[in-house]
Amino acid sequence: MATANYIKGQNEAKITALYCRLSQDDGREGESNSISNQKEILLAYAQRNNFPNPQFFTDDGFSGTTFDRPGLNRLVQDATDHKINLVLCKDLSRLGR
């Protein structure tokens, strides 16, 4: 997907990682933090800003107090393998606390 706003030198095949997390405790924070809502917000933002190749990395039911989460581990591995160009999350509390 070529875009007019593409950053010079950026590899178009790389992933725009969209990270979503919801723990059992977050259920008390209301609908705004649900996985489906996070996905909608992140995908709309990526599309609006012409970020290429968006892919979701999701941890549902995992606490932000630990970084040993399957979706986050896959994201870190893909970043280590130079597959990811950009990581987006709704807010930093989704990444960790």
Residue pairs with C-beta under 8 A, 6 or more apart in sequence:
1 12
1 50
1 52
1 53
2 12
3 50
3 52
4 50
5 49
5 50
6 12
6 50
6 52
10 85
11 85
12 52
12 53
13 53
14 52
14 53
14 82
14 83
14 84
14 85
15 53
15 54
15 55
15 78
15 83
15 84
15 85
16 46
16 51
16 52
16 53
16 54
16 55
16 84
16 85
16 86
16 88
17 55
17 57
17 75
17 78
17 79
17 84
17 86
17 87
17 88
18 39
18 42
18 43
18 46
18 54
18 55
18 56
18 57
18 88
18 89
19 42
19 56
19 57
19 58
19 71
19 72
19 75
19 87
19 88
19 89
19 94
19 95
20 35
20 38
20 39
20 42
20 56
20 57
20 58
20 59
20 60
20 71
20 89
20 90
20 94
21 38
21 58
21 59
21 60
21 62
21 64
21 69
21 71
21 72
21 89
21 94
21 95
22 33
22 34
22 35
22 38
22 59
22 60
22 61
23 61
23 62
23 63
23 64
24 61
24 63
25 63
26 33
31 37
33 90
33 94
35 58
35 60
38 89
38 90
38 94
39 56
39 58
41 90
42 54
42 56
42 88
42 89
42 90
43 54
45 51
45 88
46 54
46 88
47 54
51 86
51 88
52 85
57 71
57 72
57 74
57 75
58 71
59 69
59 70
59 71
59 72
62 69
62 70
62 71
63 97
64 93
64 94
64 95
64 96
64 97
65 96
65 97
67 96
72 95
75 84
75 87
78 84
79 87
89 95
